Amino acid sequence: MGELKDKAKGIANEAADNVKQAVGKATGNERLRAEGELQERKGEAQNLKGKVKGALGDKV
């Protein structure tokens, strides 16, 4: 169960990142674009955590 929760959080963060980066680029807002990149990394890490939990049987 934890695997799916982490993967879902990761996907949500990556989706939010895409919006932030696009808006930041379109408006020239460097801070918003950078926040989007940071959120993308967070999403990737959460997704990886979910994959590891799945491989190890939620023991992580």
Biopython code that builds the backbone (N, CA, C, O; Angstrom):
import numpy as np
from Bio.PDB.StructureBuilder import StructureBuilder

atoms = [
    (1, "MET", "N", (0.818, -1.188, 0.000)),
    (1, "MET", "CA", (0.000, 0.000, 0.000)),
    (1, "MET", "C", (0.867, 1.260, 0.000)),
    (1, "MET", "O", (0.549, 2.223, -0.697)),
    (2, "GLY", "N", (1.939, 1.267, 0.759)),
    (2, "GLY", "CA", (2.824, 2.420, 0.809)),
    (2, "GLY", "C", (3.454, 2.711, -0.538)),
    (2, "GLY", "O", (3.738, 3.861, -0.873)),
    (3, "GLU", "N", (3.665, 1.667, -1.298)),
    (3, "GLU", "CA", (4.254, 1.819, -2.631)),
    (3, "GLU", "C", (3.367, 2.702, -3.501)),
    (3, "GLU", "O", (3.850, 3.645, -4.128)),
    (4, "LEU", "N", (2.085, 2.404, -3.541)),
    (4, "LEU", "CA", (1.168, 3.171, -4.375)),
    (4, "LEU", "C", (1.026, 4.601, -3.895)),
    (4, "LEU", "O", (0.921, 5.522, -4.705)),
    (5, "LYS", "N", (1.022, 4.794, -2.590)),
    (5, "LYS", "CA", (0.903, 6.133, -2.010)),
    (5, "LYS", "C", (2.095, 6.991, -2.420)),
    (5, "LYS", "O", (1.922, 8.141, -2.822)),
    (6, "ASP", "N", (3.295, 6.443, -2.321)),
    (6, "ASP", "CA", (4.499, 7.185, -2.689)),
    (6, "ASP", "C", (4.529, 7.480, -4.188)),
    (6, "ASP", "O", (4.897, 8.578, -4.606)),
    (7, "LYS", "N", (4.144, 6.504, -4.980)),
    (7, "LYS", "CA", (4.121, 6.727, -6.429)),
    (7, "LYS", "C", (3.110, 7.810, -6.793)),
    (7, "LYS", "O", (3.379, 8.651, -7.651)),
    (8, "ALA", "N", (1.945, 7.790, -6.139)),
    (8, "ALA", "CA", (0.916, 8.804, -6.412)),
    (8, "ALA", "C", (1.398, 10.197, -6.033)),
    (8, "ALA", "O", (1.170, 11.160, -6.765)),
    (9, "LYS", "N", (2.065, 10.302, -4.886)),
    (9, "LYS", "CA", (2.617, 11.590, -4.468)),
    (9, "LYS", "C", (3.663, 12.072, -5.474)),
    (9, "LYS", "O", (3.720, 13.254, -5.813)),
    (10, "GLY", "N", (4.472, 11.151, -5.935)),
    (10, "GLY", "CA", (5.503, 11.495, -6.914)),
    (10, "GLY", "C", (4.896, 12.008, -8.207)),
    (10, "GLY", "O", (5.359, 13.004, -8.764)),
    (11, "ILE", "N", (3.875, 11.341, -8.680)),
    (11, "ILE", "CA", (3.213, 11.756, -9.920)),
    (11, "ILE", "C", (2.571, 13.122, -9.741)),
    (11, "ILE", "O", (2.645, 13.964, -10.636)),
    (12, "ALA", "N", (1.939, 13.351, -8.587)),
    (12, "ALA", "CA", (1.299, 14.641, -8.324)),
    (12, "ALA", "C", (2.329, 15.766, -8.287)),
    (12, "ALA", "O", (2.088, 16.846, -8.827)),
    (13, "ASN", "N", (3.470, 15.521, -7.658)),
    (13, "ASN", "CA", (4.516, 16.536, -7.604)),
    (13, "ASN", "C", (5.088, 16.818, -8.988)),
    (13, "ASN", "O", (5.373, 17.967, -9.323)),
    (14, "GLU", "N", (5.253, 15.790, -9.777)),
    (14, "GLU", "CA", (5.779, 15.995, -11.125)),
    (14, "GLU", "C", (4.790, 16.768, -11.985)),
    (14, "GLU", "O", (5.199, 17.583, -12.813)),
    (15, "ALA", "N", (3.494, 16.526, -11.801)),
    (15, "ALA", "CA", (2.477, 17.266, -12.564)),
    (15, "ALA", "C", (2.478, 18.739, -12.148)),
    (15, "ALA", "O", (2.423, 19.625, -13.001)),
    (16, "ALA", "N", (2.539, 18.999, -10.853)),
    (16, "ALA", "CA", (2.569, 20.380, -10.362)),
    (16, "ALA", "C", (3.826, 21.087, -10.858)),
    (16, "ALA", "O", (3.797, 22.274, -11.181)),
    (17, "ASP", "N", (4.902, 20.363, -10.911)),
    (17, "ASP", "CA", (6.162, 20.931, -11.397)),
    (17, "ASP", "C", (6.027, 21.406, -12.827)),
    (17, "ASP", "O", (6.520, 22.478, -13.174)),
    (18, "ASN", "N", (5.367, 20.624, -13.658)),
    (18, "ASN", "CA", (5.209, 21.010, -15.062)),
    (18, "ASN", "C", (4.464, 22.320, -15.191)),
    (18, "ASN", "O", (4.821, 23.156, -16.022)),
    (19, "VAL", "N", (3.438, 22.514, -14.387)),
    (19, "VAL", "CA", (2.664, 23.755, -14.407)),
    (19, "VAL", "C", (3.535, 24.919, -13.942)),
    (19, "VAL", "O", (3.581, 25.964, -14.591)),
    (20, "LYS", "N", (4.223, 24.736, -12.821)),
    (20, "LYS", "CA", (5.070, 25.815, -12.292)),
    (20, "LYS", "C", (6.153, 26.208, -13.279)),
    (20, "LYS", "O", (6.402, 27.394, -13.497)),
    (21, "GLN", "N", (6.798, 25.213, -13.876)),
    (21, "GLN", "CA", (7.863, 25.526, -14.820)),
    (21, "GLN", "C", (7.322, 26.262, -16.042)),
    (21, "GLN", "O", (7.930, 27.224, -16.511)),
    (22, "ALA", "N", (6.184, 25.812, -16.553)),
    (22, "ALA", "CA", (5.601, 26.442, -17.738)),
    (22, "ALA", "C", (5.193, 27.884, -17.449)),
    (22, "ALA", "O", (5.465, 28.781, -18.247)),
    (23, "VAL", "N", (4.545, 28.102, -16.317)),
    (23, "VAL", "CA", (4.133, 29.458, -15.958)),
    (23, "VAL", "C", (5.354, 30.333, -15.713)),
    (23, "VAL", "O", (5.396, 31.486, -16.144)),
    (24, "GLY", "N", (6.344, 29.786, -15.024)),
    (24, "GLY", "CA", (7.573, 30.531, -14.761)),
    (24, "GLY", "C", (8.280, 30.945, -16.041)),
    (24, "GLY", "O", (8.743, 32.078, -16.165)),
    (25, "LYS", "N", (8.362, 30.030, -16.983)),
    (25, "LYS", "CA", (8.996, 30.347, -18.268)),
    (25, "LYS", "C", (8.184, 31.365, -19.042)),
    (25, "LYS", "O", (8.751, 32.293, -19.618)),
    (26, "ALA", "N", (6.853, 31.211, -19.067)),
    (26, "ALA", "CA", (5.983, 32.098, -19.846)),
    (26, "ALA", "C", (5.986, 33.521, -19.295)),
    (26, "ALA", "O", (5.883, 34.484, -20.055)),
    (27, "THR", "N", (6.104, 33.655, -17.977)),
    (27, "THR", "CA", (6.042, 34.977, -17.360)),
    (27, "THR", "C", (7.420, 35.549, -17.042)),
    (27, "THR", "O", (7.535, 36.693, -16.603)),
    (28, "GLY", "N", (8.450, 34.764, -17.261)),
    (28, "GLY", "CA", (9.808, 35.218, -16.942)),
    (28, "GLY", "C", (10.092, 35.187, -15.445)),
    (28, "GLY", "O", (11.019, 35.846, -14.975)),
    (29, "ASN", "N", (9.300, 34.425, -14.696)),
    (29, "ASN", "CA", (9.455, 34.327, -13.250)),
    (29, "ASN", "C", (10.439, 33.195, -12.944)),
    (29, "ASN", "O", (10.069, 32.021, -12.915)),
    (30, "GLU", "N", (11.682, 33.570, -12.720)),
    (30, "GLU", "CA", (12.745, 32.588, -12.491)),
    (30, "GLU", "C", (12.532, 31.802, -11.200)),
    (30, "GLU", "O", (12.835, 30.611, -11.141)),
    (31, "ARG", "N", (12.013, 32.466, -10.169)),
    (31, "ARG", "CA", (11.781, 31.795, -8.890)),
    (31, "ARG", "C", (10.745, 30.683, -9.044)),
    (31, "ARG", "O", (10.934, 29.587, -8.518)),
    (32, "LEU", "N", (9.663, 30.954, -9.754)),
    (32, "LEU", "CA", (8.618, 29.964, -9.959)),
    (32, "LEU", "C", (9.139, 28.795, -10.797)),
    (32, "LEU", "O", (8.819, 27.639, -10.518)),
    (33, "ARG", "N", (9.929, 29.089, -11.806)),
    (33, "ARG", "CA", (10.515, 28.033, -12.635)),
    (33, "ARG", "C", (11.439, 27.150, -11.803)),
    (33, "ARG", "O", (11.430, 25.926, -11.939)),
    (34, "ALA", "N", (12.239, 27.782, -10.936)),
    (34, "ALA", "CA", (13.151, 27.026, -10.070)),
    (34, "ALA", "C", (12.377, 26.164, -9.068)),
    (34, "ALA", "O", (12.772, 25.032, -8.788)),
    (35, "GLU", "N", (11.280, 26.698, -8.530)),
    (35, "GLU", "CA", (10.443, 25.909, -7.619)),
    (35, "GLU", "C", (9.900, 24.678, -8.339)),
    (35, "GLU", "O", (9.822, 23.592, -7.765)),
    (36, "GLY", "N", (9.531, 24.862, -9.595)),
    (36, "GLY", "CA", (9.032, 23.746, -10.392)),
    (36, "GLY", "C", (10.081, 22.668, -10.572)),
    (36, "GLY", "O", (9.780, 21.477, -10.481)),
    (37, "GLU", "N", (11.309, 23.081, -10.825)),
    (37, "GLU", "CA", (12.400, 22.108, -10.988)),
    (37, "GLU", "C", (12.644, 21.350, -9.684)),
    (37, "GLU", "O", (12.866, 20.140, -9.692)),
    (38, "LEU", "N", (12.600, 22.075, -8.566)),
    (38, "LEU", "CA", (12.805, 21.441, -7.265)),
    (38, "LEU", "C", (11.679, 20.447, -6.980)),
    (38, "LEU", "O", (11.923, 19.353, -6.473)),
    (39, "GLN", "N", (10.463, 20.831, -7.306)),
    (39, "GLN", "CA", (9.326, 19.946, -7.074)),
    (39, "GLN", "C", (9.417, 18.708, -7.968)),
    (39, "GLN", "O", (8.995, 17.620, -7.576)),
    (40, "GLU", "N", (9.967, 18.880, -9.164)),
    (40, "GLU", "CA", (10.153, 17.731, -10.056)),
    (40, "GLU", "C", (11.102, 16.726, -9.427)),
    (40, "GLU", "O", (10.848, 15.522, -9.463)),
    (41, "ARG", "N", (12.184, 17.206, -8.855)),
    (41, "ARG", "CA", (13.149, 16.305, -8.205)),
    (41, "ARG", "C", (12.489, 15.575, -7.030)),
    (41, "ARG", "O", (12.710, 14.382, -6.821)),
    (42, "LYS", "N", (11.675, 16.315, -6.268)),
    (42, "LYS", "CA", (10.971, 15.705, -5.146)),
    (42, "LYS", "C", (10.041, 14.599, -5.640)),
    (42, "LYS", "O", (9.970, 13.526, -5.041)),
    (43, "GLY", "N", (9.339, 14.862, -6.721)),
    (43, "GLY", "CA", (8.435, 13.862, -7.287)),
    (43, "GLY", "C", (9.178, 12.636, -7.775)),
    (43, "GLY", "O", (8.728, 11.507, -7.576)),
    (44, "GLU", "N", (10.315, 12.857, -8.415)),
    (44, "GLU", "CA", (11.113, 11.730, -8.895)),
    (44, "GLU", "C", (11.587, 10.878, -7.725)),
    (44, "GLU", "O", (11.588, 9.650, -7.801)),
    (45, "ALA", "N", (11.993, 11.541, -6.637)),
    (45, "ALA", "CA", (12.465, 10.809, -5.459)),
    (45, "ALA", "C", (11.332, 10.006, -4.821)),
    (45, "ALA", "O", (11.533, 8.864, -4.408)),
    (46, "GLN", "N", (10.141, 10.604, -4.740)),
    (46, "GLN", "CA", (9.008, 9.885, -4.160)),
    (46, "GLN", "C", (8.630, 8.686, -5.019)),
    (46, "GLN", "O", (8.306, 7.619, -4.498)),
    (47, "ASN", "N", (8.673, 8.862, -6.315)),
    (47, "ASN", "CA", (8.356, 7.771, -7.226)),
    (47, "ASN", "C", (9.367, 6.639, -7.052)),
    (47, "ASN", "O", (8.988, 5.469, -7.013)),
    (48, "LEU", "N", (10.632, 6.979, -6.950)),
    (48, "LEU", "CA", (11.676, 5.978, -6.734)),
    (48, "LEU", "C", (11.473, 5.268, -5.401)),
    (48, "LEU", "O", (11.651, 4.053, -5.308)),
    (49, "LYS", "N", (11.104, 6.018, -4.377)),
    (49, "LYS", "CA", (10.839, 5.428, -3.064)),
    (49, "LYS", "C", (9.718, 4.390, -3.170)),
    (49, "LYS", "O", (9.793, 3.319, -2.569)),
    (50, "GLY", "N", (8.692, 4.718, -3.932)),
    (50, "GLY", "CA", (7.591, 3.781, -4.125)),
    (50, "GLY", "C", (8.041, 2.520, -4.843)),
    (50, "GLY", "O", (7.609, 1.418, -4.502)),
    (51, "LYS", "N", (8.902, 2.679, -5.829)),
    (51, "LYS", "CA", (9.413, 1.517, -6.559)),
    (51, "LYS", "C", (10.253, 0.629, -5.648)),
    (51, "LYS", "O", (10.158, -0.597, -5.713)),
    (52, "VAL", "N", (11.073, 1.244, -4.800)),
    (52, "VAL", "CA", (11.905, 0.485, -3.868)),
    (52, "VAL", "C", (11.021, -0.264, -2.877)),
    (52, "VAL", "O", (11.253, -1.437, -2.584)),
    (53, "LYS", "N", (10.000, 0.431, -2.362)),
    (53, "LYS", "CA", (9.078, -0.233, -1.436)),
    (53, "LYS", "C", (8.413, -1.424, -2.106)),
    (53, "LYS", "O", (8.241, -2.474, -1.487)),
    (54, "GLY", "N", (8.044, -1.264, -3.353)),
    (54, "GLY", "CA", (7.413, -2.365, -4.073)),
    (54, "GLY", "C", (8.362, -3.548, -4.239)),
    (54, "GLY", "O", (7.959, -4.705, -4.115)),
    (55, "ALA", "N", (9.612, -3.245, -4.518)),
    (55, "ALA", "CA", (10.592, -4.307, -4.714)),
    (55, "ALA", "C", (10.935, -5.013, -3.402)),
    (55, "ALA", "O", (11.231, -6.208, -3.391)),
    (56, "LEU", "N", (10.893, -4.257, -2.289)),
    (56, "LEU", "CA", (11.246, -4.832, -1.004)),
    (56, "LEU", "C", (10.040, -5.237, -0.178)),
    (56, "LEU", "O", (10.197, -5.687, 0.958)),
    (57, "GLY", "N", (8.861, -5.092, -0.711)),
    (57, "GLY", "CA", (7.674, -5.498, 0.021)),
    (57, "GLY", "C", (7.278, -4.557, 1.136)),
    (57, "GLY", "O", (6.859, -5.018, 2.198)),
    (58, "ASP", "N", (7.394, -3.271, 0.939)),
    (58, "ASP", "CA", (6.996, -2.245, 1.924)),
    (58, "ASP", "C", (7.780, -2.308, 3.234)),
    (58, "ASP", "O", (7.296, -1.820, 4.256)),
    (59, "LYS", "N", (8.948, -2.882, 3.230)),
    (59, "LYS", "CA", (9.748, -2.962, 4.446)),
    (59, "LYS", "C", (10.637, -1.731, 4.650)),
    (59, "LYS", "O", (11.364, -1.630, 5.639)),
    (60, "VAL", "N", (10.563, -0.814, 3.709)),
    (60, "VAL", "CA", (11.373, 0.405, 3.790)),
    (60, "VAL", "C", (10.566, 1.484, 4.453)),
    (60, "VAL", "O", (11.054, 2.601, 4.625)),
]
sb = StructureBuilder()
sb.init_structure("model")
sb.init_model(0)
sb.init_chain("A")
sb.init_seg("    ")
for serial, (resi, resn, name, xyz) in enumerate(atoms, 1):
    if name == "N":
        sb.init_residue(resn, " ", resi, " ")
    sb.init_atom(name, np.array(xyz, "f"), 0.0, 1.0, " ", f" {name:<3s}", serial, name[0])
structure = sb.get_structure()
